[in-house]
């Protein structure tokens, strides 16, 4: 698989646009309305990840996140030559979503940009821990497969929802370079951007280096494959 795949890029674009649109749109709408409870925001992000996962897991694997694609490639679960289709779709979808949120809801709350509140080290540690947990949940799907066990698809959305609840007040809970970069650029909110674009890929790579697939899994295409026996 050596050439750019437009269908895969399109699927990732629409899926990532849904993720960013639902998630950051909730942040902007909540700011306009005076805010919502942390649990409600966490639920919104759970839904933001779950909906495109269910829609696109069979078509693209529903990476929806450059850190996920990076980790799958670095661990040998997908071929590096597949990554451009994913990355183009993910960043393109994220920017399209941020522009749509700005047009529909305005640019309040920095368009849902991830910003550090309090000590930077706390945001760094929180993003590292929850990005690692997200990648681990994806690897579990990649290695075991989905098959009839649709409940396994709840893993990554649950990690994102929990992360939003726990570290959202510290860092905005990124775990996703596309989700962070798009609203930051569209709204001009570049503060702390370097922290997120460093710690999230770093955590993803470290998990990828530590958790290699078995040889039988090296033809995998990520979450959504048929379940295998263990």
Buried (B, 14 or more C-beta within 10 A) or exposed (E): EEEEBEEBBBBBBBBBBBBBBBBBBBBBBBBEEEEBEEEEBBBBBBBBBBBBBBBBBEBBBBBBBBBBBBBBBBBBBBBEEBBBBBBBBBBBBBBBBBBBBBEEBEBBBBBBBBBBEEEEEBBBBBBBBBBBBBBBBBBBBBBBBBEEEEEBBBBBBBBBBBBBBBBBBBBBBBBBBBBBBBBBBBBEBEEBBEBBBBBBBBBBBBBBEEBBBEEEBEEBBBBBBEEEEE
